[in-house]
Amino acid sequence: MRRFIRENSLSIFFLGLLLAAFLGQSFAGQHEYNAEQVEHGAGAISWGRYVVSSEFWSAVMENWQSEFLQFSLFIAATIWLLQKGSNESKPLEDSGLESDQQQRVGGYAPQNAPRWAKTRDWRTTIYSHSLLIVMTTIFFLTWAAQSITNWNVFNEDQRLHGEPTIGWTTYLRDPDFWEKTLQNWQSEFLAVGTMAVFTIYLRQRGSPESEPVGAPHSETGSSG
């Protein structure tokens, strides 16, 4: 068990943080929602009802979709785009999809390589892009979920104020949807951009997200 925890400590750590934050958000959100309900003369709801409500999941999906957009764009952009001196960039000479030898596919695959890396057919092609495919798919699914849950919340607010409700396709063109979407996107773009630039000049000893402490500022992607 100790060996399993040590070998998977990074994923276990972030899974624990995710569950703790998820639970904390649900309780905090329930109290805020119930306070608004009482203010408008409506009844409070239980925690169990709140965690299956569009009110809760709209907030969750707003954050999830922007995170997966960040990863998808970063994975795709770093294939071709470079930043001299940044640990978030490949070495300047490795721009592009790289050779089969560099990627260890087909005849260059080691004995213990994943099977689809050796087939040299459509399976290798899919596996070669599987990370971006999965990340992008999750982004579109969570973005769609955000649009539906936000639409439900928007219409509930409209009903509460005696205003007419609107259809989902109409909501997709509404400023409310895009304001909630873009406020998350811009924060993700800021985070990735600053990380790419900060790693040119700043260091964190022992972290694979940083260049080695003594690496020159002009050295790109040297930590591996």
C-alpha positions, 0 to 999 in steps of 0.5 A, spaced: 500 500 500 505 504 501 508 503 495 502 504 491 501 511 495 508 513 493 508 511 486 501 515 485 502 520 490 501 526 485 494 524 482 492 522 489 494 528 492 490 532 487 484 527 487 483 529 495 484 536 493 478 536 488 473 532 493 475 537 498 473 543 494 467 539 491 464 538 498 466 545 500 463 548 494 457 544 495 456 546 502 457 554 501 453 554 495 447 551 498 447 556 504 448 562 499 442 559 494 438 558 500 439 565 503 437 568 496 431 564 496 429 566 503 430 573 500 425 572 495 420 569 499 422 562 497 423 556 501 430 553 502 432 546 499 436 541 502 444 539 501 442 533 497 437 537 492 442 542 491 448 538 489 443 535 483 441 542 481 443 546 475 445 552 480 450 547 483 452 544 476 452 550 472 458 553 477 462 546 477 461 546 469 464 553 468 470 551 471 471 544 468 470 547 461 475 552 462 480 548 465 480 542 459 480 548 454 486 550 457 489 543 457 487 542 450 490 549 447 496 548 450 497 541 448 496 543 441 499 550 441 506 547 444 506 542 438 508 548 433 509 554 437 515 555 441 518 560 447 525 561 447 528 559 454 521 557 457 521 550 460 513 550 458 516 549 450 520 544 446 527 545 444 527 550 438 529 545 433 523 540 435 518 544 432 512 540 429 510 533 430 517 530 430 520 524 427 518 517 428 524 515 432 524 521 436 517 519 438 519 512 438 513 509 434 513 503 429 520 500 428 523 505 433 518 503 439 521 499 444 519 492 446 515 494 452 511 500 448 504 500 448 501 496 443 498 501 438 505 505 438 507 499 434 502 497 429 503 503 424 496 504 422 490 508 424 491 505 431 498 509 431 495 515 428 489 515 433 494 513 439 499 519 437 493 524 438 489 521 443 491 526 449 488 532 445 482 528 442 480 526 449 481 533 452 478 536 447 472 532 447 471 533 455 472 540 453 466 540 449 462 536 453 463 540 459 462 546 455 455 543 453 453 541 460 455 549 462 450 552 457 444 547 459 445 548 466 446 556 466 440 556 461 436 553 466 438 557 472 437 563 467 430 561 466 429 560 473 431 567 475 427 569 469 421 566 472 422 568 479 422 576 477 416 574 472 420 575 466 419 570 460 423 564 459 427 563 453 430 557 449 436 554 449 439 556 442 437 563 444 440 563 450 447 561 447 447 568 443 445 571 450 450 575 453 449 572 460 452 565 457 458 569 454 460 573 460 460 567 464 464 563 459 469 568 457 471 570 464 473 563 465 477 563 459 481 569 460 483 567 467 486 560 464 489 564 458 493 568 463 495 562 467 498 559 461 501 565 458 505 567 465 507 560 466 510 560 460 514 566 461 515 566 468 519 559 467 524 563 463 527 567 469 524 563 475 526 557 478 523 551 483 528 546 485 526 539 484 520 541 480 519 538 473 515 544 471 522 548 472 528 549 468 534 546 473 536 552 477 543 553 474 540 553 467 541 559 462 535 563 461 536 562 454 536 554 454 529 551 452 525 545 455 532 542 458 529 539 465 525 533 461 
